[in-house]
C-alpha cells in the first residue's frame, strides 16, 4: 500500500527551523520535485499533507500530477493563539476569526481543514502532554464550522478526552492520538472516525539518544497496543508517517512496518479500508 495519509512537504526529517528556512525566500521548487520523485520511485500514489503557511504543500499539489500522485493539502493548519501549532500554521483568537479563516481557505482552494486541538507528547515523560486539549464545546464548534463550509476535518489530537470529544463531534480523522482509553477508542469506532496513529514519530526515536529511551519505548508500546485494540474493535486505521517530523524521512517504510507489527494478520486489508475512507473524504 503506497500512500501516506499524513506527511509534511515543508519539513525534512531533520531540524524544523532550517527546513522551513529553506523556503524563506520563496518555495523551493527543486526540493519539492526531489521529494515527489522519491515518492514516485517508491510507488506512492496518494499523499495527504498536514499543511504549512508558506505554500509549500500547495506548490507540491500543483506539481503532483506530473508524478502520478494525488496530493491533498489543507493549506495552513489552524490553531488557537497561544497554543501548539503556531510554528507551522495560522493562529486565530476567536471562533469568529476561525470561521473567517475557514471561508478564506475555501476561497484559496484548500482540500480540507486541519485543526490543532492539543499539545504533543513529552517524549521524556510517559503519559505527559506538552499541553492539554481545547475544551470539548470549543472542539465541537471548530468541527461544526468547517463541516458547514463543506470541508472534511483532520485533527491533530492527543489525550483520551480530547480525541473522544473530537470523535463525538464528527471529526473525520484523528492524527497521532496518544494515550487513548477504551471510551476514546469506542467513540472513534462509533462515529466512523479514521485514526492515523503516526507510530513512526515515536518508533523512529528509538536508539537516537535525543530522549529518554525508557520513556520512548513505553510511549510506543502504549500507542501500538491501542492501535491493535482499535483494529480488533473494527476501527478505521490509515497509514500516515508524519514524514518530515524529526527522524521520519520522506517515503520511509517505518510506518507500515510498525502497523504490521501491532495489528498482525490482515493488516493490509484493515489499512486499505481506512485509507479508502480518507481518500473518499479528503
N, C-alpha and C positions, 0 to 999 in steps of 0.2 A: 504494500500500500504506500505509494509515493505521494504523500501530501503532508502538509504541515498546517494545522489549524490555529497555530499561534506562533508568530515569528516577528522580528523587528528588523527591517532592512536598514534602518538608521544605525543600528548597533553592530558590533563586530566580534563579540565574544571575549573582548579584552577589557579595555578601560572605557567606560561610557562617555567620559568627558572628551577624550580625544576622538572617539568615534563620531560624536555629534559635531565636534570641531572640524571634522573632515568636510562638512557641508556648510560651514560658517560663511563662506564666500559665495554660496550658491550650491545647489545639489550637484554632487559628484557623480555624473552620469557614467563615466568609465567604471567606477566602483560598483554601481548598480548592475551594469552589464556583466561584470565579472561574477557577481553573486548569482544573478539569474542564469548565467551559463553553467555555474556549478550545480544549481538545482536541475537544470535541463539534462546535464550529463548523467545525473543520478536518477532520472526518470520521473521527477516531480511534475505533476500537472495541476496542482491546486495549492495556493498559499493564501493564508489569511493573516494580514499584518495587524499588529497591536497598535499601530498608529504613531505619529510624531507630528510636531507642529512646524517642521521645516519643509514639508512637501516631499520628503524622500520616498515614502510609501506611495504617494500619488504619482511620482515620476516612475517608480517601478511598475505600477499598474499600467501606465501608458505604454511601457515597453514590453510588457509581459507576453503579449500575443506573439511577438517575434520568436519567443522561446517555447511556445506551445503551453503556456501556463495561464490558468485562470487565477487572477490576483484580486483580492478584496481588501479594502482598507477603510477605516473609519475617519481617515484624515487624522486630525488631532484627537487623542482621548480627552475626556472631560473630567476634571477633578475639582473638589471643593477647595476653595482658597485656604491655605494653611494646613492642608492635608497631603498625603502622599500622592504623587503623580505630576507635580508641577515641573519636575525636571524634564519631562518629555511631552506634557500635554498642555491644555488650556484651562486655566482656573476660572471659576465662577464664584460669586459671593452669595447669590440668592437663587431661588427656584425660577424667578422671573428671568434672571440673566442666563441661567442654564437653558431655559426654554428658547431664548433668543439664539443661543449658540446651536441648538438643535435645528432650528429653522435655517440658520446660516449654513450648517453642514449640508442640509438638503440642497440649498442653492449652489453650493460648491461641489456637489457630486459625491458626497460620502456614500459608501455602500451600506454602512450600519453605524450604530452609535456604540462607543466604548465608554463605560463609566468606571471610575476608580472609587471603590467604596470601603476600602480597608487599607491597613498597612501591609508590611512584608513580614516574613518570618525573621526572627532574630536567630541566625544560624549558629550562634554561640550558646543559645539557651533554649532547650527543648520546651515547647508549649507556650513560648512567648512571642507576641507580635510587636512590631515597632509602634503600632497604634491600633486602637480598636476600630471597629466598623462604624459607619454612619448609623443614625437611628433608623429603625425599621420603617417608620412612617415616611421618612425622607427618601429612603431607598425605593419605596413603593411609588412615590411621586416621580422620581427620576425615570423609572422604567415606564410608568404610565405616559409621561410626556413624550418620550421617544416613540413609544408604540403608537400614540395618537398621530404622530407625523409619518407613520408607515415604516418605521425602522425596526429591524431586529436589534437586540441589545446584548452586547458582550460585557460581562462584569468582572473586573479584577476584584476578587473577594477571597479573604481568608477569615477563618474563625467560624465556628458552627452556627452561631446565632445570625451572623451577617449573611452567610450562604443560605440558611433557612429562610430568612426574610426575603432575599432576592428571588429564591425559587418560588415562594408563595406569591410573590408579586408578578410572576410570569416572565422572569428573565430568560432569555433564550440560551445563553451559555454562561457557565461559571468557569473562570480561569484561575488556576492554582488550587484553591480550596484546601488550605492546610487546616489540620486539627478539627475535622468534622466528626460528628457523633451520629447515632442512629436516626435521630429526628431530622437532622440536616440531610442525610442521605435519602431518607424516605421522602422528604419534601421535594428533592430533585427528581426522584423516580415518579412521584405522584403528579408532578407538573410538567413532565417531559423535558426537563432541563438537561442540556448536554453539558457534561463535565469534561473539561480539558485540564487534567491534573499537572501538566508540565513537570513530570518527575525529573527530567534532565537538569533542571535548575538546582536540584538537591543532589542527585546522584553524581553529577559531574564534579561536585565539590570534594568528593572523597579522595583522600590522599594528596590534596593540594596544599595543605598546611595553612590555608587562609583562615579557617575557622576551627573550632574545637572538633576534633574527629568524632568523639563520642556523641556530641550533640547532633552533628550531621547525620550520623548513622541512625540515631533514634528518630530524627525527623523523617528520614527516608523510609524507615521501616513503618512508621505510622501512616505515611502517605500511601505506601504500597498496600498495606493492609486494608485501608479504606477503599482503594481502587478495586481490590479483589472483592471486597464485600459488596460494593456498589454493582459490580458486574454480576455477581450472584443474585442480586436483587432485581436484575433486569434493567438496570440503569443504562443510559446512553453515555458512552465514553468515546471521545475523539482524540486522536494523537495530535499533540502540539508541543513542540520542544521549548518554546520561548527563545528560539535561536537569536543570537545577538547578546543574550544575557551572559554574565561572566562564566567562562569555561564552556559555553554552549556555542560552538561554531555553526555556521550555516550548513544545512544538508548533512548533518550527522545522523548516525543510526541509533544513538543512545536512547532516544525516547521509545522507539519501537522495542528495543531490547528490554528496557525496564518494564514496559507494559506487558510484554510477553512473559517476563519472569513472574509478575504478580498475578496476572489473570490466568495464565496457563492454557489449557485446552480450549480451543475455539476463539483465541484472541483475535485473529484476523476477521472473523465474521462479526464478532462483537464490535470491534472498532469500525468496521465498514458501516454498520448501522448508525453509529454516532457521527461518522464523517459524512454520510449521506444526508443526515438531518442538518448538519452545519451547512453543507453546500446548498440545500434547498432553502434554508432561511437566510443565509448571508450572501 
